[in-house]
Amino acid sequence: MIEVRPFAFLGAASHGWLEASHHFSFASYHDPARMGWGAIRVWNDDVIAPRSGFPPHPHRDMEIITYVREGAITHEDSLGNRGRTAAGDVQVMSAGTGVLHSEFNLEDRETRIFQIWILPETLGARPAWGSRSFPANDRAGRFVPLASGLGDAGALPIQAPARVLGATLKAGTEARYVFAPGRLGYLVPAKGRVRINGHEANARDGVAMRDAAEIRIEAMEEAELILVDSQP
């Protein structure tokens, strides 16, 4: 089963400084049919105005992965961590027993991010934060693990049996991904128009996958892809 969820039909909220689109129920957007996908609870597509952001707020028992599409995001938390994550890079926060953090766009241009929340395998884990660069050339034509709780070398660690992967494709090229039996997939093109096993998707559309042993993604134009492989 492959279902394309067009960007135009996602939940949306406008806060002036923040334009948010929600693939799954979040805040004031509620759809009982879209409460998540497997272990994925949230996938937000956020556009943050220059010199603005999220003031300090708490989280607990959630793995929060931020993929920066454009601009940069600056993180600061109650654990003493502070860091700037720029376009193409990834940050991960394991909220665990609880953490207070802020995220600001301190740049002079808009910042665009995907923020993905994944349910942890166990509750009450030790909170942690990390960030690293993933050059686009290293992801050319193939999926590279960006964050993983499945032991993938080079990926930022998360405390969930899931992996977040990234790939870049030139127009006319393709990438493939094989799922272990019973796993679910959710893919969003950060940019570009693609075809997934014959189903077309545009930039920022969501593509939900179940019982797909292998997917073949063809780029109809230059594309940047984020894929989550999770348990049901």
Secondary structure, DSSP 4 states (H G I P E B T S, - for coil): -EEEE-GGGSEEEE-SSEEEEESS-BTTB--TT-S-BTTEEEEEEEEE-TTEEEEEEEE-S-EEEEEEEESEEEEEETTS-EEEEETT-EEEEE-TT-EEEEEEE-SSS-EEEEEEEE--SSSSPPPEEEEE---GGGGBTS-EEEEESS--TTSEE-SSS-EEEEEEE-TT-EEEEEPPTT-EEEEEEEES-EEETTEEE-TT-EEEEES-SEEEEEESS-EEEEEEEE--
